[in-house]
Amino acid sequence: MVLRYILTPADAGRLNAFVELFERLPFSSISTAKTPAILGTQLDIHDYEGADEGEAQAFQKSTRSSQMRDTQSPQARLSLENDKLHRELLKVQSRTYVELGQMVAALKSMWRWRRIEDEYVK
């Protein structure tokens, strides 16, 4: 019932504009296009978990023995830390766009349900 007041036909144009925007420019395509310039590799920031696991494994290996600890240079550790910091910063900066895309997808689903419900009630 609440959806009838929120998703009126007058608001359909605005909702359709947002749906079109997020269908044409989903976050994953923006992320994969922009990350090579910053991180040197193409990835979706919000779906990328591989580096964190790889870094954890590298850390575990490096702490097993003093010999392994000495093989990783300070520059390599600094580079890994900088990459992780950049990924976290990009996640924070892009969170609003990702959440807005999720909200638009939810509203799109509710709009479809509202049309089905309206046909059923008539």
N, C-alpha and C positions, 0 to 999 in steps of 0.2 A: 504494500500500500504506500509506503514511504517513497518507493521508487517512482510512483506516478507523479509525485510532486517534484522530485529531484531531476528526473530524466524526462522532461516535457519535450514535445517536438521542437519548441523554440531553441532548446539547448542542444539539439541533435547536430546542428552545424558546427558548434564549437567542439563537441565530442568527436565528430568525424574528422575535424582538422587535426586534433591531437592524435587520433588513431592513425591517420595518414602520415603524420610526422614520425611517429614511432615505428611505423611499418617501413618507411623509407630510410630512416636513420636509427636503426636499433643500436643500442649501446655497444654490442659486440663488434659491429662493423666500425664504429668510431674508434673504439679501443684498439682494434687490430691495425687501423690505419695510422693512429697517432703514436703508438708505443715504440715503433722502431727508431724514431728520432730521439726519444728519451732514454729507452732501455737498450736499444740496439737489437731488439728481437720483437717479433710480431706476436702479441698475445692479448687475450681478453683479461683485463685486470681482475674482474670480479669472479671469474671462473678458474683462475690460475692458482693451483695448489702445488704444482710440481717443484718449483724452486724451493719452497719452504721445506718440503720433504727431503730434497737433495741437500739442502743446507744442513738439515738436522742430521742426515746420514754422514755428511762430511765432518760435522762437529763430533759425532760419536766416534768416527774412525780416528780423528785427530787426537782425541783424548785417551785412546787406548794405550798409547805408549809415547814416551818422550821423543822417540825417533820420528813418529808420524806427526807430532806437533810441530817439529822443526821443518817439515817439508812444505808446509803452507806458509808462504811469505806474508808479511804484514800488509803488503800492497794487495795481495789476493783477498785477504780477509776484509780489508777496507773496501775493496770493490764489491764483494758480496754484501757487505753491510749497506753500502750506498745504493745498490740495486734494490735491496729489500726496503730501504727507507723510501726510495722513489716509488716503488709499488704501493706501499702503504699510503703515501701522500696522494698518489693518483686515485686510490680507492676512496679516500676521504673527499677529495675534490669532485669525484664523479657520482657520489652516492645520491645526491639530489636527483640527477637525471635518471639514474637507475630506478629509484623509488617512484618517480613520476611515471616512468614507463610501466612499472608494475601496477600503479593505480589506474592508468589508462586501460590496461588490459583487463583489470577487474571491472571497471565501468563498462567496457565494451561487452563483457560477458553478462553483466546485469542488464544492459540495454537489450541484448538479444532475449534474455529471459523475460523482460518486460513486454516485448512484442509478442512473444509466445503466450504469456499470461493474458495479455489484452485480447488476443484472438480467442482464447479459451473462455474468457468471461463473457464475450459477446455472444 
